[in-house]
Amino acid sequence: MQTETETSPIQKVAELIKDIRTAMLVTIGNDGKPHARPMATQETDFDGTVWFLCDIESAMVMEIAVNPTVAIAYSSPGKESYVSLTGQAGVYNDRERIHDYWSSFMKAWWDGPEDPRIRVMKVEVEQAEYWDTPGGKVASLLAMVKSAVTGKNADQDNEHEKVKLS
């Protein structure tokens, strides 16, 4: 049973991805092979859904129309934390949400939030998996030294969990 001070698995995933601006989003291409590209995650509280802005004319959107199953990978090497999400993606012409997510950073791809090509992508996460080393690189280095001295697996001090969200 979880106490009030313990972190739920969804809260843990939210905590791990909240400061990672760019993720690798993987779709399945027309050739049946995975295709990964960097995407900027929109700043919202993670509740099992991840949001991105995308271009309706992109190959990624066409791939999602054929196969909406996607994977998203987050990496924070400095903190020694990594998250993998899988779920179902959908692309929507939600102008209100586009305005909410718009920033000057987006001008590199679109003229403005009224650009007719811009869309929002919603990924409803079905499963998450994370690896986290509390204490970051220092703790990871100490665990490796400890492992070399004791012969015990260095991973035993790390957190690793698979989380079903739907």
SULHU-V459237 format. One record per helix or strand of 3 or more residues. SS is the DSSP state (hx for helix, st for strand). FROM is the first residue (numbers start at 1). TO is the last residue. Records with the same first field share a line. If there is no record, write none. Layout:
SS=FROM-TO  FROM-TO
This chain:
hx=9-17  59-66  95-101  104-108  136-150  154-157
st=22-28  34-40  49-55  69-76  81-92  118-132  159-164
